[in-house]
Amino acid sequence: MATKKSRARSRRRPLSRDRVLQAALRLVDKAGVESLTMRRLARTLGVEAMSLYKHVASKGEVLDGLIDLVVAEIDVPPLGTEWRHAMRARAISARRVFLRHKWAAVLMESRLAQSPVRLQYANAVLGLLRQGGFTVPMAYRAFLLIDSYLYGFIIQEVNWRFDDSNISQVAEEMSAHMSPADYPHIVETMGHVMTMSVEGKLGFVYDTEFTAGLELVLDSLGRLRDTQGPQSSVLESPTMSADVVQREN
């Protein structure tokens, strides 16, 4: 239960949806998204759990609100930016945001609610690709490919057991189950990772590998754009016709 002191603070600072979401963000950043309950969130705010429901209808709405806060932190270059520069900058910004909020990449792909924040974000990315010369199908493919790479890299990075502080211990644990005779390629790769750790470069390696992979993706998309067919007529029509919607349904 909330203490008298925390309740007094709460009365001095009125509860609001934004305040609830910001408190939830701090909580999940510190303890993980699995730690989020309405009761625990209420305690951090110094209020009773029922008070939260005046501002958020459910835990699901809190989760969707958290995704909005994270998406809003991602920098998307303005229209008019050259497409490759824009996609690179957007992906690098998204990675930095997801590293600040290590729970967000998985949650974002599991929440289906399409809020104005998420819709504006996707619309801006697609707009940059369309302006960069991609047809509608190719813009969709490019968006999907870049984000598949981005989310896959992030999920591995945030769950990777190695960092400069524990690499020796983890390597020792792994070497107990591996011999160079049986697993020569893993052992030599572990040696490379160990060298990077000794030099204090593991964080740098993650940055380098992410950028290198991203450039490969962008190279491929550039070739795809240059060999694609004529521009789709959807470019001239911002809305889908009723017969197209009927056929898709």
N, C-alpha and C positions, 0 to 999 in steps of 0.2 A: 504493500500500500504506500501511497505517496505520503511523505512526512509533512508536518505542519509547515516547516520551513520551505520545502519545495512547493507546496501549495500556495504559500504567500508569494513566492517568486512568480508562479504561474499567473496569479491574479494581477500582478504588476505588468506582466507582459501577455497580452491576450493571445489565445491560441488561434492559429490560422492554418489553412491547408499547406502553405509554403513552409511554415514553421514545423509542422508535422513531418513533411517530406525531408526537410533538411536534417531533422533529428534522426529520421530513419536512415538517411544516407550516412551520417556519422556512425550509426550503430553497425550497419552492414559492412562499411569499410573497415571497422575495427574487428568485428567478430564473425563476419561472413553472413551471407543472405539467409542461411539456415537458422541464424540466431533471431531473426525477426519474428516477433509475435506482437499482437496488438497490446497485450498486457505489458510486455517488456518495454515496448515503445512508449506506452503511457507513463511507465515509471521514470524513464529518462527525461520526460517532460514535466514530471511532478504533478500529474493529473490522474484521474480515474480513467480506466479504459473506455468507458462509455462516452466520455467527452470527445474522444477521437472521431466517433461516428457522426458528429455534427459537421466534420470537415472532409472525411474520407469514408466512403460507404463500406469498404472491406479491406482486408489485407491485399487482395488482388489489385485494388485501386492504388494502394501504396506502392506495390511493385511496379505497376505501370507508370506511376509518377516518378519513381526512381529512374526508370529508363529514360523518361523525358529529361530529367536533370543531367544524366550522363550524355545523352545525345546533344543537348544544348552546349556542352563543353567542347564538342568537336568542331574544329574550324573547317568550313567549306569555302573555298575561294569564290569570289563573285563571278557571275556570268561575264564572259569576255576574256577570262583567263584561258590560256592555251591548255587543251584538254589533258595532255600528259603531265604538265606541271601541276594542274589542278588535282588530278587523281593521285599523284605522288604526295602532294601536300596534305590532302584529305586523309590518306591512309596513314601517313606518319603521325598526324594529329590524333587520329582515332586510336592508334596503338598507344600513344602516350596517355590518353584518357583511360583506356582499358587497363593500363598498368597502374594507374592511380586507383582504379576501382576494379580489383581483380575478379570480382564476382560477376561483372556486368556483361561480358561477352556471351557467356552461356545463357544468362537470364534474358538478354535482349532477343536472342533467337527463339526463346520459348514463349515469349509473351506476344500474343497475336493482336492485341488492341492497337488500332491505328489512330493515334492522337495527332492533332495538328502539328506538334513538334516533330514527330517521326515522319509524317507526310511531307512537311516542308523540307526536311533533310533529304529524303529520297528524291523528291522532286528537283531539288537543287543539283544533286549529283547527276541525275538523268539529264537535266537541262544542259549541264556542262558537256556531257558526252554527245548529246544531239547537236549542240552548237559546234562541237569539235568534228562533226562530219560522220558520226555513226548513225546508221539507220535505227529504227525502233527496235527490231530484233537484236541487232548487234549491240546497241546501248544496254539492253537488258542483259545480254550475255556478258558484256564487259563489267557491269555492276556486280553481277553474280560471281564472276571469276575473281575480281579484286577482293570482294568481301569474303569469299571462301578462303582465299589465301590469308587475308587479314585475321579472320577468326581462328583458323587452324593454327596459325603461328602463335597467336596470343594464348590460346588454350594450352599449347605445349609449353610456352614460355613461363606462364604463371604456375604451371604444375610441375615444371622441371625441378628435379631434386638438387641440382648442382648450383652452388654459388661460390663466391670466393672464400666464404667462411667455412664451408662444410665439405668441399670437394675431396679433401684427403680422406675423411672418414667414409664418405660414400664410396669412393674408389676402393678403399680397403674392403668394405663390405661386399662390393661386386666382385673383386678379384678372388675372394674366397670361393666363389662359385664358377670361376672361369679360368681356363688355362690358355696360354698363347697357342698351344698345339690344337686345341679344340675350337677356339674362337679368335683366330689371329686378327681379323679385321676390327672386331670390337675392341680388342686390347690395344691395337695401334691407335684407334680413334680416341680411346680413353687417355692414352699418353698425350695426344694432342690437346685434349681438354685440360689435362693436368698442367701442361706447359702454360696454357693461357691463364690458368688460375694462379700459378706461381708468379706470373708477371702481372697479376691483377687486372686481366683484360677480359674476363668473362662477360661483363656487362657490355664492353665494347664489341665483343664478338656477336652478341645478340643484335645489337644495332646494325652491325655490318651485314650479317646474314639476312636480316629482315629487308634491308635496302637492296641487297643483291637479288633476292628472290622477287621483290617488287619490280625491279627493273626488267627481269625476265618476263614477268607477266605483262608489263607495259609494252615491251618490245613485241610480244606476240599480238597484243591488241592493236598496236600500230600497223602491223602487217595485215591483220584482219580487216581493219578499217580501209586500208588502201586497196584491198581486193574485193570488197563487198559490192553488191549490186546497187541499182539505182535507189535513191532516197525514197523512203516510204511516204505514201500520200498522207499518212497520219500526221506528218509534220504540219500540214496546212490546216488540220482539223483538230482543235484541242480537246474535243469530246468524241467518244465512240458513238457511232450511229446505233439506233435502236435494233436494227437487224443484226449487227455484229454482236451486241450484248445478248440477244435472244439465242443466236447460234452458240455462243460460249456457255450459256446456261443450259 
